[in-house]
Amino acid sequence: MYLSRLLLSARSRAARAWLADCHALHRAVMSGFPAVGSEAARAALGILYRVEPMTEPPSIPVLVQSKHEPHWMLETDAITKIEKPKSLDGLLSGIQNGGRYRFRLLANPVRRVHRRATLDLDSQSTRQRVENAGAVGKRVELTREADQVAWLERRAEAGGFAVLTVRPFPADRDIPSLLAAGATKMDGRRDGGKLTFGNVLFEGTLGVIDAGHFRNAVATGIGPGKAFGCGLLSIAQMLNRTG
């Protein structure tokens, strides 16, 4: 596995266009893998990415994780720097049951809602929106913090880890040290249709329960929206580890 970092220029019109359209940014990221172009290929190559906090103004970092080493050849002022990919093999091979890590995850927490289940929804406005849309089996964004955390905990159980501490940061909060841009939605257009994804930034600590399942979760991502900047689970600053 490889981890790369692209630095986008906040002053570039092209870079701003990428950030304003999640499908455009998807195409820019995928251009580093010129032999592929479909969603199936993205999953097969394990390509995940996330727009990071603007820690080096006016550059906006984009992290890209992949099974194969990328080769971007972008002749544009939108990218100020492309850092050489770093191997994650040592980090992944060192994961053991009982390990504890800090983590960051930009996710798209949703639930499937059937018409007969709308009475179970907590929000009247959400219930009315689902009924008006005739949503049977559609994905509905989770907007309450408790529901978002519960969603993450369910995903963690399937992914071989436990959430020890976490704080979700909806992007409408003014947290400039954590967020590169202020938006609770990621928008874009594809094939003439509109794309919209709610997103929540989770940060906290986790404990590894099943190292094999956890490695797979890191490699394949968490939740929906992986093609458009969600799902990359980053781990760092191991707190402690037991055998």
C-alpha positions as a Markdown table, in Angstrom:
| # | Residue | x | y | z |
|---|---|---|---|---|
| 1 | Met | 0.0 | 0.0 | 0.0 |
| 2 | Tyr | 1.1 | 3.5 | -0.8 |
| 3 | Leu | 0.2 | 6.9 | 0.7 |
| 4 | Ser | 0.7 | 10.0 | -1.5 |
| 5 | Arg | 0.1 | 13.7 | -0.9 |
| 6 | Leu | -0.9 | 16.3 | -3.5 |
| 7 | Leu | -0.7 | 20.0 | -2.6 |
| 8 | Leu | -3.5 | 22.0 | -4.4 |
| 9 | Ser | -3.2 | 25.7 | -4.8 |
| 10 | Ala | -6.0 | 27.6 | -3.2 |
| 11 | Arg | -5.3 | 30.4 | -5.7 |
| 12 | Ser | -5.8 | 28.2 | -8.7 |
| 13 | Arg | -9.1 | 28.4 | -10.5 |
| 14 | Ala | -8.7 | 24.8 | -11.6 |
| 15 | Ala | -8.0 | 23.6 | -8.1 |
| 16 | Arg | -11.0 | 25.4 | -6.7 |
| 17 | Ala | -13.1 | 23.8 | -9.4 |
| 18 | Trp | -11.9 | 20.4 | -8.3 |
| 19 | Leu | -12.8 | 21.1 | -4.7 |
| 20 | Ala | -16.2 | 22.4 | -5.7 |
| 21 | Asp | -17.1 | 19.3 | -7.7 |
| 22 | Cys | -16.3 | 15.9 | -6.1 |
| 23 | His | -16.5 | 14.1 | -9.4 |
| 24 | Ala | -13.9 | 16.5 | -10.9 |
| 25 | Leu | -11.6 | 15.9 | -8.0 |
| 26 | His | -12.2 | 12.1 | -8.4 |
| 27 | Arg | -11.1 | 12.4 | -12.1 |
| 28 | Ala | -8.0 | 14.4 | -11.1 |
| 29 | Val | -7.0 | 11.8 | -8.5 |
| 30 | Met | -7.6 | 8.9 | -10.9 |
| 31 | Ser | -5.4 | 10.5 | -13.5 |
| 32 | Gly | -2.4 | 9.2 | -11.5 |
| 33 | Phe | -3.5 | 5.7 | -12.5 |
| 34 | Pro | -3.8 | 6.1 | -16.3 |
| 35 | Ala | -4.6 | 2.4 | -17.0 |
| 36 | Val | -7.9 | 2.6 | -15.1 |
| 37 | Gly | -11.0 | 4.6 | -15.3 |
| 38 | Ser | -14.0 | 2.8 | -13.8 |
| 39 | Glu | -15.4 | 2.6 | -10.3 |
| 40 | Ala | -14.6 | -1.2 | -10.3 |
| 41 | Ala | -11.0 | -0.4 | -11.1 |
| 42 | Arg | -10.8 | 2.2 | -8.3 |
| 43 | Ala | -11.9 | -0.4 | -5.8 |
| 44 | Ala | -9.6 | -3.1 | -7.3 |
| 45 | Leu | -6.6 | -0.7 | -6.9 |
| 46 | Gly | -7.7 | 0.3 | -3.4 |
| 47 | Ile | -7.7 | 4.1 | -4.3 |
| 48 | Leu | -9.0 | 6.2 | -1.4 |
| 49 | Tyr | -8.4 | 9.9 | -0.9 |
| 50 | Arg | -9.3 | 12.8 | 1.4 |
| 51 | Val | -9.0 | 16.6 | 1.4 |
| 52 | Glu | -6.9 | 17.5 | 4.4 |
| 53 | Pro | -6.8 | 20.6 | 6.7 |
| 54 | Met | -5.0 | 23.6 | 5.1 |
| 55 | Thr | -1.9 | 23.4 | 7.3 |
| 56 | Glu | 0.4 | 25.1 | 4.7 |
| 57 | Pro | -1.6 | 28.0 | 3.2 |
| 58 | Pro | -2.3 | 28.6 | 0.4 |
| 59 | Ser | -1.8 | 24.9 | -0.3 |
| 60 | Ile | -4.6 | 22.3 | 0.4 |
| 61 | Pro | -3.3 | 18.8 | 0.9 |
| 62 | Val | -5.1 | 15.8 | -0.6 |
| 63 | Leu | -4.0 | 12.4 | 0.7 |
| 64 | Val | -4.3 | 9.4 | -1.7 |
| 65 | Gln | -4.0 | 5.8 | -0.6 |
| 66 | Ser | -3.5 | 3.0 | -3.2 |
| 67 | Lys | -2.3 | -0.5 | -3.7 |
| 68 | His | -0.2 | 0.5 | -6.6 |
| 69 | Glu | 2.2 | 3.4 | -6.8 |
| 70 | Pro | 0.6 | 6.4 | -8.7 |
| 71 | His | 2.3 | 8.5 | -11.4 |
| 72 | Trp | 0.7 | 11.8 | -11.8 |
| 73 | Met | 1.7 | 13.9 | -14.9 |
| 74 | Leu | -0.5 | 17.0 | -14.4 |
| 75 | Glu | 0.7 | 20.1 | -16.2 |
| 76 | Thr | -1.2 | 22.6 | -14.3 |
| 77 | Asp | -0.8 | 25.4 | -11.7 |
| 78 | Ala | -3.5 | 23.7 | -9.7 |
| 79 | Ile | -1.0 | 21.4 | -8.0 |
| 80 | Thr | 2.0 | 23.1 | -6.3 |
| 81 | Lys | 3.7 | 19.9 | -5.3 |
| 82 | Ile | 3.4 | 16.1 | -5.6 |
| 83 | Glu | 5.2 | 14.3 | -2.8 |
| 84 | Lys | 6.7 | 10.9 | -3.5 |
| 85 | Pro | 4.5 | 8.0 | -2.4 |
| 86 | Lys | 5.4 | 6.4 | 0.9 |
| 87 | Ser | 4.9 | 2.7 | 1.6 |
| 88 | Leu | 2.4 | 1.7 | 4.3 |
| 89 | Asp | 3.6 | -1.9 | 4.4 |
| 90 | Gly | 5.6 | -1.4 | 7.6 |
| 91 | Leu | 2.6 | 0.2 | 9.4 |
| 92 | Leu | 0.1 | -2.4 | 8.3 |
| 93 | Ser | 2.4 | -5.3 | 9.1 |
| 94 | Gly | 3.0 | -4.0 | 12.6 |
| 95 | Ile | -0.7 | -3.9 | 13.5 |
| 96 | Gln | -1.5 | -6.4 | 16.3 |
| 97 | Asn | -4.5 | -7.1 | 18.5 |
| 98 | Gly | -4.6 | -4.7 | 21.3 |
| 99 | Gly | -2.9 | -1.9 | 19.4 |
| 100 | Arg | -4.1 | 1.6 | 20.0 |
| 101 | Tyr | -4.0 | 4.4 | 17.4 |
| 102 | Arg | -5.1 | 7.9 | 16.8 |
| 103 | Phe | -7.3 | 8.1 | 13.7 |
| 104 | Arg | -8.9 | 10.5 | 11.3 |
| 105 | Leu | -11.8 | 9.6 | 9.0 |
| 106 | Leu | -13.9 | 11.7 | 6.7 |
| 107 | Ala | -17.1 | 9.7 | 6.3 |
| 108 | Asn | -20.6 | 9.7 | 4.8 |
| 109 | Pro | -22.8 | 8.3 | 7.7 |
| 110 | Val | -26.1 | 7.1 | 6.3 |
| 111 | Arg | -28.8 | 4.6 | 6.9 |
| 112 | Arg | -31.2 | 2.7 | 4.6 |
| 113 | Val | -34.8 | 3.9 | 5.1 |
| 114 | His | -37.9 | 2.1 | 3.9 |
| 115 | Arg | -41.2 | 3.8 | 3.7 |
| 116 | Arg | -42.6 | 1.6 | 6.4 |
| 117 | Ala | -39.7 | 2.6 | 8.7 |
| 118 | Thr | -40.2 | 6.3 | 8.5 |
| 119 | Leu | -42.1 | 6.5 | 11.8 |
| 120 | Asp | -38.9 | 5.4 | 13.5 |
| 121 | Leu | -37.0 | 8.4 | 12.3 |
| 122 | Asp | -36.4 | 11.0 | 15.0 |
| 123 | Ser | -36.6 | 14.1 | 12.8 |
| 124 | Gln | -40.0 | 15.2 | 11.4 |
| 125 | Ser | -38.3 | 17.1 | 8.6 |
| 126 | Thr | -36.2 | 14.1 | 7.7 |
| 127 | Arg | -39.3 | 11.9 | 7.7 |
| 128 | Gln | -41.2 | 14.3 | 5.5 |
| 129 | Arg | -38.2 | 14.5 | 3.1 |
| 130 | Val | -38.0 | 10.8 | 2.8 |
| 131 | Glu | -41.8 | 10.3 | 2.3 |
| 132 | Asn | -41.9 | 13.1 | -0.3 |
| 133 | Ala | -39.0 | 11.5 | -2.2 |
| 134 | Gly | -40.7 | 8.1 | -2.1 |
| 135 | Ala | -37.5 | 6.7 | -0.8 |
| 136 | Val | -37.8 | 2.9 | -0.4 |
| 137 | Gly | -34.4 | 1.5 | 0.5 |
| 138 | Lys | -32.7 | 4.8 | -0.2 |
| 139 | Arg | -29.7 | 6.1 | 1.8 |
| 140 | Val | -30.6 | 9.0 | 4.2 |
| 141 | Glu | -27.9 | 11.2 | 5.8 |
| 142 | Leu | -27.5 | 10.9 | 9.5 |
| 143 | Thr | -27.4 | 14.4 | 11.0 |
| 144 | Arg | -27.6 | 13.9 | 14.7 |
| 145 | Glu | -24.2 | 13.5 | 16.4 |
| 146 | Ala | -25.3 | 10.5 | 18.5 |
| 147 | Asp | -26.5 | 8.7 | 15.3 |
| 148 | Gln | -23.2 | 9.5 | 13.5 |
| 149 | Val | -21.2 | 8.1 | 16.4 |
| 150 | Ala | -23.4 | 5.0 | 16.6 |
| 151 | Trp | -22.9 | 4.5 | 12.8 |
| 152 | Leu | -19.1 | 4.6 | 13.3 |
| 153 | Glu | -19.2 | 2.2 | 16.1 |
| 154 | Arg | -21.2 | -0.3 | 14.0 |
| 155 | Arg | -18.6 | 0.0 | 11.2 |
| 156 | Ala | -15.8 | -0.4 | 13.7 |
| 157 | Glu | -17.2 | -3.7 | 15.0 |
| 158 | Ala | -17.3 | -5.0 | 11.4 |
| 159 | Gly | -13.8 | -3.6 | 10.8 |
| 160 | Gly | -12.1 | -5.4 | 13.7 |
| 161 | Phe | -11.7 | -2.4 | 16.0 |
| 162 | Ala | -13.4 | -0.5 | 18.8 |
| 163 | Val | -13.8 | 3.3 | 19.0 |
| 164 | Leu | -12.3 | 4.4 | 22.3 |
| 165 | Thr | -12.7 | 8.1 | 22.0 |
| 166 | Val | -14.2 | 10.1 | 19.1 |
| 167 | Arg | -15.5 | 13.6 | 18.3 |
| 168 | Pro | -17.3 | 14.2 | 15.0 |
| 169 | Phe | -16.7 | 17.6 | 13.4 |
| 170 | Pro | -19.5 | 18.6 | 11.0 |
| 171 | Ala | -17.9 | 21.0 | 8.6 |
| 172 | Asp | -20.3 | 23.9 | 9.3 |
| 173 | Arg | -18.4 | 24.4 | 12.6 |
| 174 | Asp | -15.6 | 26.9 | 12.6 |
| 175 | Ile | -12.6 | 24.6 | 13.2 |
| 176 | Pro | -9.9 | 26.0 | 10.9 |
| 177 | Ser | -7.2 | 23.9 | 12.4 |
| 178 | Leu | -9.0 | 20.7 | 11.3 |
| 179 | Leu | -10.9 | 21.6 | 8.2 |
| 180 | Ala | -9.7 | 22.7 | 4.8 |
| 181 | Ala | -13.1 | 24.0 | 3.7 |
| 182 | Gly | -16.4 | 24.8 | 5.3 |
| 183 | Ala | -19.1 | 22.6 | 3.9 |
| 184 | Thr | -21.3 | 19.8 | 5.3 |
| 185 | Lys | -21.9 | 18.6 | 1.8 |
| 186 | Met | -19.8 | 17.5 | -1.1 |
| 187 | Asp | -21.4 | 18.3 | -4.4 |
| 188 | Gly | -20.6 | 17.4 | -8.0 |
| 189 | Arg | -22.1 | 16.4 | -11.3 |
| 190 | Arg | -21.8 | 13.2 | -13.3 |
| 191 | Asp | -23.5 | 12.2 | -16.5 |
| 192 | Gly | -25.8 | 15.2 | -16.2 |
| 193 | Gly | -26.9 | 14.3 | -12.8 |
| 194 | Lys | -26.2 | 16.0 | -9.4 |
| 195 | Leu | -24.1 | 14.3 | -6.7 |
| 196 | Thr | -24.5 | 15.2 | -3.1 |
| 197 | Phe | -22.8 | 13.6 | -0.1 |
| 198 | Gly | -23.1 | 14.6 | 3.5 |
| 199 | Asn | -19.7 | 14.4 | 5.3 |
| 200 | Val | -18.5 | 14.3 | 8.9 |
| 201 | Leu | -14.9 | 14.4 | 10.1 |
| 202 | Phe | -14.2 | 11.9 | 12.9 |
| 203 | Glu | -11.1 | 12.1 | 15.0 |
| 204 | Gly | -10.2 | 10.1 | 18.1 |
| 205 | Thr | -8.6 | 6.9 | 19.3 |
| 206 | Leu | -9.3 | 3.3 | 18.5 |
| 207 | Gly | -8.3 | -0.1 | 19.7 |
| 208 | Val | -7.6 | -3.1 | 17.4 |
| 209 | Ile | -9.6 | -6.2 | 18.2 |
| 210 | Asp | -9.0 | -8.3 | 15.1 |
| 211 | Ala | -5.8 | -7.3 | 13.3 |
| 212 | Gly | -6.7 | -9.0 | 10.0 |
| 213 | His | -10.1 | -7.4 | 9.8 |
| 214 | Phe | -8.6 | -4.0 | 10.8 |
| 215 | Arg | -6.0 | -4.2 | 8.1 |
| 216 | Asn | -8.7 | -4.8 | 5.6 |
| 217 | Ala | -10.7 | -1.9 | 6.9 |
| 218 | Val | -7.7 | 0.4 | 6.4 |
| 219 | Ala | -7.1 | -1.0 | 2.9 |
| 220 | Thr | -10.7 | -0.8 | 1.7 |
| 221 | Gly | -12.1 | 2.2 | 3.6 |
| 222 | Ile | -15.1 | 2.8 | 5.7 |
| 223 | Gly | -18.6 | 3.5 | 4.5 |
| 224 | Pro | -20.1 | 4.8 | 1.3 |
| 225 | Gly | -18.8 | 7.6 | -1.0 |
| 226 | Lys | -15.3 | 6.2 | -1.4 |
| 227 | Ala | -15.0 | 7.3 | -5.0 |
| 228 | Phe | -15.6 | 10.9 | -3.9 |
| 229 | Gly | -13.3 | 11.5 | -1.0 |
| 230 | Cys | -14.9 | 9.6 | 1.9 |
| 231 | Gly | -13.8 | 6.5 | 3.7 |
| 232 | Leu | -10.0 | 6.8 | 4.1 |
| 233 | Leu | -9.2 | 5.7 | 7.6 |
| 234 | Ser | -5.8 | 7.2 | 8.6 |
| 235 | Ile | -4.1 | 5.9 | 11.7 |
| 236 | Ala | -1.0 | 7.4 | 13.4 |
| 237 | Gln | 0.7 | 8.1 | 16.7 |
| 238 | Met | 0.3 | 4.6 | 18.2 |
| 239 | Leu | -0.4 | 5.1 | 21.9 |
| 240 | Asn | 0.5 | 1.6 | 23.0 |
| 241 | Arg | 0.5 | -2.0 | 21.8 |
| 242 | Thr | 0.3 | -5.4 | 23.4 |
| 243 | Gly | 0.8 | -8.8 | 21.9 |
